[in-house]
Amino acid sequence: MAAAHLRAEDLRDERVDHRFKGLPVDAEGLTVGELAAQRRDLFTGGFTTPVLALSAEALEHNLALLETYAERHGLAFAPHGKTSMAPQLFDRQVAHGAWGITAAVPHQARVYRTFGVRRIFLANELVDAAALRWVATELERDPDFRFICYVDSVRGVELMDRALEGCARPVDVVVELGAGDGARTGARTEADCDAVADAVAATSTLRLVGVAGYEGEVPDATPGAVRAWLLRLTAIAVAFDKAGRFAAAPDEIVVSAGGSAWFDTVAEVFAELPPLSRPVLKLLRSGAYVSHDDGQYRDLTPFNRVPEEGALKPAFRLWSQVVSRPTPEQAFVNAGKRDAAYDLHLPEAQVVRSARDGSFRPADGITVSRLSDQHAWLDTAAGARLEVGDWVGMGLSHPCTSFDKWQLIPVVEADGTVVDFVRTFF
């Protein structure tokens, strides 16, 4: 019998308290749902700085855009949940056509299952015996649960087989092709992939259902280099099928790739895949799209290359307050490394809200030059208008290290009305 699951909407019953940064002090004791129903203004409703906000309009736009893109290109979609670790967003992604949700580690998969995710693609070789036994238990409890993970070594297959001995259902696996010398995980050569597939075939605990990899790790990636690697991946799928290696697969063959930087090339190459012995699940795994950003993915998104397909919108804005203006060339706001992603780019000052009259103006002449734990250092050019008490709205780079600093994030409409909250589980 399938175990009972929490629902994402149950998170609205959680009580607001000291655990959650930036929320109104006078909201203590309210449920999240009660606070959302009050539709407070982010700037005048008691929220304290720093506070991270998600644009309601941008979130919905991005969810709809990737749904349309996947449908247009005949792709299934399992967005990487590590980006947000937010069950409410998982529900919305599934409602917008996602096949399932991708995970990287067992903890993430456990969060997904707690909130009822029915299909999980784990994009790593899973050799932790305790985690594998948990997977086996979930598969036995729930006949409708689908789980797929990478294998990339004979040794990994041996460890998985040992941990899964006696399990009721085999675990579905895909052979991971590495992205090249010096890249990350994955079998490096076609011969290595053959050896891993042979090892899987020798077990009763694993079932080979496809091939996969991550093109974002192709060294010195260019469209040509990424395309060449993807052609290797699809050629392995064709060769495995011809050799009968997918004979135990249930009703489809899985071919999966696709981060957030090259999914246009993935779509092109997957469209060229010849018919195989059974239907092919062409599974895209991009995750950063849900919030997009004002840095890494603004620069790398495939929509820059195919603007006719649409454009993602950055959903994050980190609001901080000027707490010091010691010189005309310098100011400090109260958001730093504990609040903003900084592993790829510094935050970008975008807009200022005046403490005097609540008006908004572009953050002209204001640049974030450095972060301390709880401060951002702002360089202010001659004529830049900024004074103590002003709020500075900053765009962020790299969604994966933005979500993980906030447990409860206000979702804000364009006029500043807070309409919902997103709970994260990192």
N, C-alpha and C positions, 0 to 999 in steps of 0.2 A: 504494500500500500504506500502511495506517495505521502511523504511527510508534509505537514501543514507549513505554509510559508507566511511570512509577513507581507504586507502590501506596502508599496511606496506611499500610498495615501495615509497609512498608519503613522507615518512620520509627522503628520500634522498634529498628532496628539501629544508630541513631546513637549515638555515644559521649557520655556525660555528661562535661562539663568546665566550664571557667571561663566559657563563654559564657552559661550559664543561671543566672539569679539564684535564690537561695534553696534550691538543691538541696544535699543532704548532701555535705560535703567528702570523706567516705570513700567516696562513690560514684564518684569520679573514675575514668574508664576503663571502668566498666560500660556496657553498652548500656542504652538507655532501657527496653527490654523486660526486661532482667535486673533493673533497679532496680524496675520495676513488680511483677515477680514476687515480690519480697521483701515486698511488702505492709507497708511501714513505716508507723509512726504519724507523722502530720504534726507532732505536738508533741514526741514523744520519740525520733524516728527520725533525728535529725541535721539536719533541715531548719533553715535559718537565716532570720532575719527581715531585711527584709520578705519575705513569700512570698504570692503570690496563689493561691487554691485555687478550684476549680470543684466544686460539689456533684454527685456522680454521680447522685443521685436526682432533683435538680431538672432536670438536663440531659435525662434520659430522659423525665421527665414533660412537659417543654416540647415535645420532639420529637414525642411521641405526641399531645399536645393539638392542635398545628397540623395534623398529619396528619388527625386526626378532623374538625377544623373545616373543612378544605378539602374533604374528601370529602362532608361533610354539605351543603355549599353549592355543590357542583358546580364547584369551582375547581381549576385546576392551580396548581402552586406552584413558583416559582423563587426561593428565599430569597436575599437579597442577601449574597454571600459576603464583602463588604468588612467586615462586622461582625467576623468572627473570623479570616478568612484562614487557616483551619485545615482542611487536607484530610481529617483524621480526622472532623471534624464534617460536612464536605460528604458524605462517604460515609454517615454516619448519617442525614443529611437525605434523601439519595436513597433509602436503605433504608426511610425513613419516608414514601415516596411522592413526593418532590420530582421534578418534571419535569426540572429542571436547576438551574443556579446563576446568579444575576445578578452582573454585574461593573459597575464604573464606569470603569475605565481599562485600557489594554492590559496593563500589568504583571500585574494581577489575572487577566486572561484567560489569560496565559501560565502562571501558577501553576496555574490550573485544568486546563489542557491537560496540563501536566507530570504531573499526577496523574489523568489519564484522564477528566475531566469531559466528557461527550458532548454536552451541550446548554448553551450559554451565551447569556444575554440581556444585552447590554451597554447599560445605561441611560444612554447619552450618544451624541451625534453623534460619530462617529469620523472625523476628517479627517487624522490623522497618516499620511503616505504609507507610512512604514516599517512601522507597525503594520498597515495595511490589506494590505500585501503579505504580511505574516506570516499574517494571517487567510486570505488567498487560498491560500497554501501549505498551511495546515492543512486547508482545505476540499478541496483537490486530493488531499492525501495520504490523507484519511479520508472515504470516502463516507458514513459514519454520523454524522459530525460536523454538528451543527446550530448555526448562529450567527445571531443576530438583533441588530440595533442600531438606535438612534434615527436619524432624520433630522429636522431642524427648520428648514432653510433651503435656498434654491435654491443659494446659494454652497457650502454644505456638500455638496450633491449633486454639484456640478461638481467639487469637489476629490476626492471619493470616486471618481467616474467616471474621472478622470484617473489616479489611483493604481492603479486596478483594471483598466486597459486590458489586454486579452489574457488575463484570468483565466479559468480553466476553468469555474468555477461562479459564478453570480451571488450576491451577498451579499444576504441577506434583511434588509429594513428595515421599520420601523414609523414612521409620522409621529407626532412628539411634539406634543401640544397643551400649550401653556404653561398654568400654573395661574392666570394673571391678571396684571393690570398690577402691576409691582413684584415679581413672583415670579421664579423662577429661569429655567431654559432652556425652550425650546419655542416653536413657532409661536403667535402671540398670537390670531389670529382664524381663523375657518373659511375665509375667503378665502386667508389665508396657508397654511393646511393644503392647500387645493386646489392652490396654486402649487407647493408642495413635491412633492405627489403627481404633478403634471404633469411636473415635472423628472425624477422617478424614472422615469416611463413613457418618457421620451425616451432613456433609457440602455439598454445591454444588459448592464451590469455589476451593476445593482441590481434587486431584485425586491420590490415592495411587498406585504407580507403582513399588515398590520394597522395599528392605531393604539394609542398608549400615552401615559402621562403619570404625574405624581406628585402626588397630591392633598394630600400633606403640605405643599406649598408654597402652597396656597390662602391668600391674605392674610386675616388675621383669621378663621381657620377656625372654623366652627361646623358642626354636622351639616347644616343647611340649605344653607350655602354650598358645602360639600364635595359634597353631593348634586347641587346645581345644576351644578357643574363636571363631575362624572361623567356627568350626563345629556348635557352637551355632547359629551363624549368618545364616548359610545355612539351619539349621533345622527350624529356624523361617520362612525363605522363603518358605520352603516346607509346613509348617503348615498353613501359610497364604494362600497359593495357594489352599491347600485342603479345607480350609474353605471358599473359594470364595472371599477372600478379594481383589484380584486383578481384579475383574470382570470389573471394569471401565478402567483398563489399556488399552492403545491403541493396540499395537500389540506385545509387549514384556514385560518381567519382568526384572527389573534391580536388580542385586546383585553386590554391589560395596565395595571394600576395597583396600588396597595397598598403603602404603607409599614407601619409598626408602630403607627400611631396611629388609623387610620380604616378598617381592613380590614373592619369590620362594615358600614360604609356602602358600601364597594366591593362586598361580597357582595350587599347588597340591590339596588343598581342593576344589577349584572351579571345578577342573576336576572331582571330585567325586560327584558333585551335580547331583541328579537323574533328569530325564526328568520332566518338569513341564507342565502345561496346555497350555503353549505357549512358544515360544523361549525365552531364557534367555540372556540378555546382561550382560556378566561378565566383569565388568568395573574396570580396574586398574587405580590408580590415582597418581602414583609416579611422582615427579617433579624434584628432585635434580639431576637426571641422566644426564640432558642436559649439565651441566658443570662438574658434579662430583666434587671431591675436593681432597685435600691432608691432610685430617684429619678425620672428623666425618664419612663421607661416604666411604672413603678409607678403614676404619676399619669395617664398618657395612654392606657394600654392600652384597647382597645375592650372587653375583658372586664369593665371597670368598668361599662360600659353594658349589657352582656348577661351578667350573672353566671351565668345558667342555662346558658351555653355552657361554663363552666369558669373556671379562673384559672391564669395563669402563675406560676411560682415563681422568685424571684431565685436565681441559681446562683453568683454571685461572692461571695467573702469575702476581703478583704485582711487578712492577719495581720501585725501589727507589734509591736514591743516597747517598753515604756516605758524610755527611757534617761536621763530627767531628770525630777525632781519638785521644782522649785526653790521653789514656794510651795504652800500649800494650795489655791489657786485655779487652778493651772496645772500641766500636765505636757506632756512631749514624747515622741512615739514616732518610730521610725526609718523611717517611710515618708512620702514626700512626692510632689512633682509628677512625679518620675521613675517613680513606682510606681502612682499612682492617677489615675483620670480626675478632672478638675476643671473642664472647660470649661462644664459646665451646672450642676453642684451639687458641693459639697464632700462628701467621704466622710461616712458616718454611723456613729458608734461604736455597736456593737450588743451585744457580749459581751466579757467579760474572763475570761481564764484565769489563775488564780493561779500565781505563780512559787513559792509556798510548798508547795502541796499538789496542784496540777494541777486543782483544781475550777473549774467554770465558773459565772459569775453574769452577770446582765444589766448592761449598761454604764449603769446609772442615774446621772443627774447628770453625764454626760461628753459633751461636745459638741466636735466638730472646728470650730474657728473660723478656721483659716488654714492654708495649706500653704507651706512652703519647698521647695527642691529635694529635700532628703532628710529633712525633718521635717514631721510634722503637729503643729500647736499645739492642745492640748486645754484647754478650759475645764472646770474641775471644781467642781461645786456643793458646798455644805456637806454633809458626810457621805458624799461620793462615795468609794468604796473603790478606791484605786489606788496602787500603789507601784512603784518601779524594779524591773524584771525581769518584771513582769506582761505577758502578751500581750493585745493589744486587737484584736478582730476587727471589721472595718469593712465595711459595705455600700457599694457603689459605684453611681454614676449614669452612664448612657450607655455601653452595651457597646462601641460602636465606638471609643471612646478609652480603653477598659480593656484589651481584648485586645492592642492594639498596643504596649503597654509591656512585654510578656512574651513571650519566645520559646518557653518550655516551661513549661506550667502543670500542676501536679498535679491530678488528679481524685480527689476524696476522698469516701469514704462517710460516713454520718452519725456513725459511731463514731470518725472520725479516720483510718481506714485509707486509705492512698494506693493506688489500684488501677490507675491509668493516668496518662498524661501527654499533653497536647494541644500539638502543635507549630504555631506560627504563622509566617507568611511575609509580613511587611509590607515 
